[in-house]
Amino acid sequence: MLAPVIAGVDGSAESLAAAAWAAREAERRDRALRLVHVRNWSPRSAEGEYAGAVQRSQARRVLRQAEEHVREACPGVRVHDEQMEGPATQALLRAAERADVLVLGSRGLSGLAGFLVGSVALGVVARATRPVVLVRAGEEAADEHLPAEDGSASTRTGYRDVVLGIDLDEACDEVIEFAFEAARLRAARLRVVHAWQAPSPLGLGPGEIGLMNDPQRAEEWQGFLSAVLQVWRDKYPEIVVAETVAEGRARSVLVRAATGASLLVVGHRIAEGPLGPHTGPVTHAAIHHVGCPVAVVPHE
């Protein structure tokens, strides 16, 4: 049985937007959709049976609202629902293990302020071993599509670009494949972006070429990017791929590149830091400041 697309729902506007996005993604992937609500959890036994019954009733109401929202947006999607017991981060991580993709909502503030991402979502992104997509409140189906000829929103036009942020120092197959598959499912163009910065003179070692000018450096990075992507172009010949190398800080380059995209794909290295798992600075900037849905794909 194929793993479902799973959406975490809590009754908020952002979780309803995430559920609707997940429903569209489930249809694109020909998967079932599973809506998951995590009940509040407390070790205090004094809460008793009555409190548990209230929580279960609230969970059913949240799931029913999300299912109605999803069926209105995607009548043909196969929907199941599930109540899980918290804590929320651990429960959602368990759900992610059996998901094709896990979709969560993030509280969108504005295009300039970006995401206000809750601790639960950040905790899941930092630890998940499956792709996690973060969706802002207000995201609608038409936002994934190009505008109509008269400039109005439409779901009948082609998809906006899928953007892949790639680090050529650790180009990972899992991340690249996710982006190519996303573009294939949407019949969208794939824009692949790599950011580079000129090395500091203090960082050059003996025998390193320190006099190469910026155009030459850009040309070398462009050639490296093309070489990395060639095997994927051969595997997905139907995908139009646009390659870009840009000088600058990766987080700034990526945020600019994702403007007007249908989806941004970034990687996340699964590693234990001194303070436990965490998102790197580029992924952190992307999920806070990019306006479109952001797919975070874990890799070793």
C-alpha positions in Angstrom: 0.0 0.0 0.0 1.4 3.4 -1.0 2.3 5.7 1.8 -0.2 8.6 2.1 0.3 12.3 2.1 -0.3 13.3 5.8 -1.4 16.8 7.0 -1.3 17.9 10.6 -4.4 19.9 11.5 -5.4 21.8 14.6 -8.3 24.0 13.5 -6.2 27.0 12.6 -6.3 28.9 9.3 -2.8 27.8 8.4 -3.5 24.1 9.1 -6.6 24.3 6.9 -4.4 25.8 4.1 -1.9 23.0 4.7 -4.7 20.4 4.5 -6.0 21.8 1.2 -2.4 21.9 -0.2 -1.9 18.3 1.0 -5.1 17.2 -0.8 -3.9 18.7 -4.1 -0.5 17.0 -3.6 -2.2 13.7 -2.9 -4.1 14.0 -6.1 -0.9 14.8 -8.0 0.8 11.8 -6.5 -2.2 9.5 -6.7 -2.0 8.9 -3.0 -4.6 8.9 -0.2 -4.7 11.9 2.2 -4.6 11.3 6.0 -5.5 14.1 8.3 -3.9 13.9 11.7 -4.8 15.8 14.8 -2.7 15.5 17.9 -4.6 15.8 21.2 -3.1 17.7 24.0 -1.1 15.6 26.4 -0.4 15.9 30.0 1.1 13.5 32.6 -1.3 14.8 35.2 -3.7 11.9 36.0 -6.1 14.4 37.6 -7.4 15.3 34.2 -9.3 12.1 34.3 -11.7 10.5 31.9 -13.9 13.6 31.5 -11.0 15.7 30.2 -10.0 12.9 27.8 -13.5 12.7 26.4 -13.6 16.5 25.9 -10.3 16.3 24.0 -11.5 13.5 21.8 -14.7 15.5 21.0 -12.6 18.6 20.1 -10.3 16.4 18.0 -13.3 15.0 16.1 -14.6 18.5 15.5 -11.2 19.7 14.2 -10.9 16.7 11.9 -14.4 17.0 10.6 -13.9 20.7 9.8 -10.6 19.9 7.9 -12.2 17.1 6.0 -15.1 19.3 4.9 -12.6 21.9 3.8 -10.6 19.4 1.9 -13.6 17.8 0.2 -14.8 21.2 -0.9 -11.4 21.9 -2.5 -10.7 18.4 -3.9 -13.9 16.3 -4.0 -12.1 13.3 -5.5 -9.4 12.8 -2.9 -9.4 9.8 -0.7 -9.5 11.1 2.9 -8.9 9.3 6.2 -8.4 10.9 9.6 -6.7 9.9 12.8 -6.3 11.2 16.3 -2.9 10.9 17.9 -1.8 11.6 21.5 1.0 14.1 22.0 3.4 15.7 22.7 2.8 17.2 19.3 6.3 17.2 17.9 6.9 13.5 18.8 3.5 12.5 17.5 4.0 14.3 14.2 7.4 12.7 13.8 5.8 9.3 14.2 3.3 10.3 11.6 6.0 11.4 9.2 7.7 8.0 9.3 4.8 6.5 7.5 4.1 9.4 5.1 5.1 10.0 1.6 5.1 13.7 2.5 4.1 15.4 5.8 2.4 18.8 5.4 2.2 21.4 8.2 0.9 24.9 8.5 3.0 28.0 9.4 1.6 31.2 10.6 2.1 33.7 7.7 2.6 37.3 8.8 3.3 39.1 5.5 5.4 38.9 2.4 8.1 41.0 4.1 7.9 39.5 7.6 7.7 36.0 6.3 6.7 33.0 8.4 6.3 32.9 12.1 7.1 29.2 12.4 6.0 27.5 15.6 8.3 25.4 17.8 6.4 22.3 16.8 6.9 22.8 13.1 10.6 23.7 13.6 11.1 20.6 15.8 9.5 18.3 13.2 11.6 19.8 10.3 14.8 19.4 12.4 14.2 15.8 13.2 12.0 14.3 10.4 13.5 11.6 8.2 10.8 12.2 5.5 10.1 15.4 3.5 8.1 18.0 5.3 6.2 20.8 3.5 5.4 24.1 5.3 2.4 26.0 4.0 1.4 29.5 5.1 -2.1 30.6 5.9 -4.0 32.0 2.9 -2.3 29.7 0.4 -4.8 28.8 -2.3 -4.8 26.6 -5.4 -4.6 29.6 -7.7 -1.3 30.6 -6.0 0.4 27.6 -7.5 -0.6 28.7 -11.0 0.4 31.4 -13.4 -2.1 34.2 -13.7 -4.6 34.3 -16.6 -4.1 36.5 -19.6 -6.0 39.3 -18.0 -3.9 39.0 -14.9 -6.5 37.4 -12.7 -5.9 34.4 -10.5 -6.6 31.1 -12.2 -6.3 27.3 -11.6 -6.6 26.6 -15.3 -3.2 27.9 -16.3 0.1 26.2 -16.0 2.0 25.9 -12.8 4.5 28.4 -11.6 8.1 27.3 -11.4 9.4 24.8 -8.9 12.7 26.2 -7.4 15.4 24.0 -6.1 18.1 25.5 -3.9 21.2 23.4 -4.2 24.5 23.4 -2.4 27.1 22.0 -4.8 29.4 21.2 -2.0 26.9 18.5 -0.9 24.5 18.0 -3.8 22.2 15.2 -2.6 20.3 12.8 -4.8 17.2 12.8 -2.4 16.8 16.5 -2.6 17.4 16.8 -6.4 15.0 13.9 -7.1 12.2 15.4 -5.0 12.5 18.6 -7.0 12.5 16.9 -10.3 9.5 14.8 -9.3 7.6 17.9 -8.1 8.3 19.6 -11.4 7.1 16.5 -13.3 3.9 16.2 -11.3 3.1 19.8 -12.2 4.5 19.9 -15.7 6.3 22.9 -14.4 9.7 24.4 -15.2 12.4 23.6 -12.7 14.7 26.5 -11.7 17.9 25.3 -10.0 19.8 27.9 -8.0 23.2 27.8 -6.5 24.7 30.7 -4.5 28.5 31.2 -4.3 30.7 33.7 -2.6 34.3 34.7 -3.5 36.8 33.3 -1.0 38.4 35.6 1.4 42.2 36.1 0.8 42.7 34.8 4.3 40.9 31.6 3.5 43.1 30.7 0.5 45.7 28.0 1.1 49.1 27.5 -0.6 48.8 26.8 -4.3 45.1 27.9 -4.5 44.2 30.3 -7.3 43.4 33.5 -5.7 43.5 35.8 -8.7 40.6 34.3 -10.6 38.0 37.0 -11.3 34.3 36.8 -10.6 33.1 36.0 -14.1 35.5 33.1 -14.2 34.4 31.8 -10.9 30.7 32.1 -12.0 31.6 30.2 -15.2 33.2 27.4 -13.2 30.2 27.1 -10.8 27.9 27.0 -13.8 29.9 24.2 -15.4 29.8 22.3 -12.1 26.1 22.7 -11.7 25.4 21.6 -15.3 27.5 18.5 -14.7 25.7 17.6 -11.5 22.3 18.0 -13.2 23.1 16.2 -16.4 22.1 12.7 -15.1 18.8 14.1 -13.9 18.1 15.9 -17.2 18.6 12.5 -18.9 16.3 10.8 -16.4 13.6 13.5 -16.8 13.9 14.7 -20.4 10.4 16.2 -20.4 11.4 18.7 -17.6 12.5 22.2 -18.7 15.4 23.1 -16.4 16.8 26.6 -15.9 20.1 26.8 -14.1 21.3 29.8 -12.2 24.4 30.6 -10.2 24.4 33.8 -8.3 27.0 35.5 -6.2 25.8 36.3 -2.7 24.7 34.9 0.6 22.8 31.6 0.0 19.9 32.6 2.2 19.3 36.0 0.4 19.7 34.4 -3.1 17.2 31.7 -2.3 14.6 34.0 -0.9 14.7 36.2 -4.0 14.7 33.2 -6.4 11.6 31.7 -4.7 9.5 34.9 -5.4 6.6 33.9 -7.6 7.3 30.1 -7.4 4.8 27.4 -6.7 7.2 25.5 -4.5 10.7 25.9 -3.0 12.7 22.7 -2.4 15.7 22.8 0.0 17.7 20.1 1.7 18.3 19.5 5.4 21.2 17.5 6.7 20.2 15.1 9.5 22.9 15.7 12.1 23.1 16.0 15.8 24.6 19.3 16.9 25.8 20.2 20.4 22.2 21.3 21.3 20.5 18.5 19.4 19.0 18.4 15.8 18.4 21.9 14.3 17.8 23.5 10.9 20.8 25.0 9.1 20.9 28.8 8.5 19.8 28.6 4.8 16.9 26.2 5.5 16.0 28.4 8.5 15.9 31.5 6.4 13.9 29.8 3.7 11.1 28.6 6.0 10.9 32.0 7.7 11.0 34.3 4.8 9.8 32.6 1.6 6.1 33.2 0.7 5.4 30.0 -1.3 5.2 26.5 0.2 8.6 25.2 1.3 9.6 21.5 1.0 12.4 20.5 3.4 14.0 17.2 2.2 16.2 15.4 4.8 19.4 13.7 3.7 22.4 12.1 5.4 
